[in-house]
Amino acid sequence: MEDKKIKHATHFTSADHEILDIYDENAEPTGRTVLRGTPIKNGEYSLSVHMFIYNSKGMFILQKRSKKKKSLPGIWGVTCGAVATGEDSISAGIREAKEELGLQLEPESFEFVEKIKRRYSFVDIYFVKAKFDISKCILQKDEVESIKLSSPKELLNIILSSSNTNSTYSAAVKRAMKERGLI
């Protein structure tokens, strides 16, 4: 599917100044915080949110990460981001969608799928059904190079072919797609 011409936003602040809460192995806050990008100790975790934003036709928004990103530059994926101090994952998801895509998501549209434990972070996965027109999205240039619509099958293929995705994550996404009648 071809990328549409998308407007880029230039007024958002850098994620390099975000303060993150640190969680223990049970995803409980420790009371400790770190500046984003600061290495954390073994047994400590940050929290991030991954949003599978889709429309009534079952098509998902995929975004191509900016080539300027330190981690995973230029790859296609879903809207995601770190949960900053004092936020929960839904609040962070709403903020990330607004910053990166110019989308205003409603908290009640977030359907929790699963919390995945990775080496140094937990990931809260949500499916978010929303009305959107990708041609009206305003992309945060430092974060997102382009966006496109994706079928559930194409999205699953991207997830399954990624060396950065573990089997627990891909199984959770596939199960969530089945539960919603998307595959």
SULTA-V798606 format. One record per pair of residues at least 6 apart in sequence whose ideal C-beta (glycine too) atoms are under 8 Angstrom apart, sorted by the first residue. I is the first residue (numbers start at 0). J is the second residue. If there is no record, write none. Layout:
# SULTA-V798606
I|J ; I|J
This chain:
# SULTA-V798606
0|147 ; 0|148 ; 0|149 ; 1|147 ; 2|63 ; 2|145 ; 2|146 ; 2|147 ; 3|133 ; 3|134 ; 3|146 ; 3|147 ; 4|134 ; 5|133 ; 5|134 ; 5|136 ; 5|137 ; 5|138 ; 5|145 ; 5|146 ; 6|101 ; 6|136 ; 6|137 ; 6|138 ; 7|137 ; 7|138 ; 7|139 ; 7|140 ; 8|98 ; 8|101 ; 8|137 ; 8|138 ; 8|139 ; 8|140 ; 9|140 ; 11|98 ; 11|139 ; 11|141 ; 11|142 ; 13|141 ; 14|35 ; 14|80 ; 14|81 ; 14|142 ; 15|35 ; 15|36 ; 16|34 ; 16|35 ; 17|34 ; 17|35 ; 17|81 ; 17|83 ; 18|32 ; 18|33 ; 18|34 ; 18|35 ; 18|83 ; 18|84 ; 19|32 ; 19|33 ; 19|34 ; 19|35 ; 19|45 ; 19|46 ; 19|81 ; 19|82 ; 19|83 ; 19|84 ; 20|28 ; 20|29 ; 20|31 ; 20|32 ; 20|45 ; 20|46 ; 20|82 ; 20|83 ; 20|84 ; 20|85 ; 21|28 ; 21|29 ; 21|31 ; 21|32 ; 21|33 ; 21|39 ; 21|43 ; 21|44 ; 21|45 ; 22|28 ; 22|29 ; 22|43 ; 22|44 ; 22|45 ; 22|46 ; 22|121 ; 23|29 ; 23|42 ; 23|43 ; 23|44 ; 24|42 ; 24|44 ; 24|116 ; 26|44 ; 26|46 ; 26|114 ; 26|116 ; 26|121 ; 29|43 ; 31|43 ; 32|84 ; 33|39 ; 33|45 ; 35|81 ; 36|69 ; 39|45 ; 39|119 ; 43|119 ; 44|116 ; 44|117 ; 44|119 ; 44|120 ; 44|121 ; 45|81 ; 45|82 ; 45|119 ; 45|120 ; 45|121 ; 46|81 ; 46|82 ; 46|88 ; 46|91 ; 46|120 ; 46|121 ; 46|122 ; 46|123 ; 47|79 ; 47|80 ; 47|81 ; 47|82 ; 47|88 ; 47|91 ; 47|120 ; 47|121 ; 47|122 ; 47|123 ; 48|79 ; 48|80 ; 48|82 ; 48|88 ; 48|89 ; 48|91 ; 48|92 ; 48|95 ; 48|122 ; 48|123 ; 48|125 ; 49|77 ; 49|78 ; 49|79 ; 49|122 ; 49|123 ; 49|124 ; 49|125 ; 50|77 ; 50|78 ; 50|79 ; 50|92 ; 50|95 ; 50|96 ; 50|104 ; 50|109 ; 50|125 ; 50|126 ; 50|127 ; 51|59 ; 51|77 ; 51|112 ; 51|124 ; 51|125 ; 51|126 ; 51|127 ; 51|154 ; 51|172 ; 51|175 ; 52|59 ; 52|60 ; 52|77 ; 52|78 ; 52|96 ; 52|102 ; 52|104 ; 52|127 ; 52|129 ; 52|131 ; 53|59 ; 53|60 ; 53|126 ; 53|127 ; 53|128 ; 53|129 ; 53|151 ; 53|181 ; 54|128 ; 54|129 ; 54|130 ; 54|131 ; 54|148 ; 55|128 ; 55|130 ; 57|150 ; 57|151 ; 57|181 ; 58|148 ; 58|149 ; 58|150 ; 59|77 ; 59|148 ; 59|149 ; 59|150 ; 59|151 ; 59|154 ; 60|77 ; 60|78 ; 60|100 ; 60|131 ; 60|133 ; 60|136 ; 60|146 ; 60|147 ; 60|148 ; 60|149 ; 61|75 ; 61|76 ; 61|77 ; 61|146 ; 61|147 ; 61|148 ; 61|149 ; 61|153 ; 61|154 ; 61|157 ; 62|75 ; 62|76 ; 62|77 ; 62|78 ; 62|99 ; 62|100 ; 62|138 ; 62|143 ; 62|144 ; 62|145 ; 62|146 ; 63|73 ; 63|74 ; 63|75 ; 63|143 ; 63|144 ; 63|145 ; 63|146 ; 63|147 ; 64|71 ; 64|72 ; 64|73 ; 64|74 ; 64|75 ; 64|76 ; 64|142 ; 64|143 ; 64|144 ; 65|72 ; 65|73 ; 65|140 ; 65|141 ; 65|142 ; 65|143 ; 65|144 ; 66|72 ; 66|73 ; 66|144 ; 67|141 ; 68|142 ; 71|163 ; 73|144 ; 74|161 ; 75|157 ; 76|157 ; 77|154 ; 78|92 ; 78|95 ; 78|96 ; 78|99 ; 78|100 ; 79|95 ; 79|122 ; 80|91 ; 80|92 ; 80|94 ; 80|95 ; 80|98 ; 80|99 ; 81|91 ; 82|88 ; 82|90 ; 82|91 ; 82|123 ; 83|91 ; 83|94 ; 86|94 ; 88|123 ; 88|125 ; 89|106 ; 89|109 ; 89|125 ; 90|106 ; 92|104 ; 92|109 ; 92|125 ; 92|127 ; 93|103 ; 93|104 ; 93|106 ; 96|102 ; 96|103 ; 96|104 ; 96|127 ; 97|103 ; 97|104 ; 98|139 ; 98|142 ; 99|138 ; 99|139 ; 99|142 ; 99|143 ; 100|136 ; 100|137 ; 100|138 ; 100|139 ; 100|143 ; 100|146 ; 101|135 ; 101|136 ; 101|137 ; 101|138 ; 102|129 ; 102|131 ; 102|136 ; 104|127 ; 104|129 ; 105|129 ; 108|127 ; 108|128 ; 108|129 ; 109|125 ; 109|127 ; 110|125 ; 110|126 ; 110|127 ; 110|128 ; 110|175 ; 111|123 ; 111|124 ; 111|125 ; 112|124 ; 112|125 ; 112|126 ; 112|171 ; 112|172 ; 112|174 ; 112|175 ; 113|124 ; 113|167 ; 113|171 ; 113|175 ; 114|121 ; 114|122 ; 114|123 ; 114|124 ; 115|121 ; 115|122 ; 115|124 ; 115|165 ; 115|167 ; 115|168 ; 115|171 ; 117|165 ; 122|168 ; 124|168 ; 124|171 ; 124|172 ; 124|175 ; 126|175 ; 126|179 ; 133|146 ; 133|147 ; 133|148 ; 136|146 ; 138|144 ; 138|145 ; 138|146 ; 149|157 ; 151|176 ; 151|181 ; 151|182 ; 152|182 ; 154|172 ; 155|169 ; 155|172 ; 155|173 ; 155|176 ; 155|182 ; 158|164 ; 158|168 ; 158|169 ; 158|172 ; 159|169 ; 173|182 ; 176|182
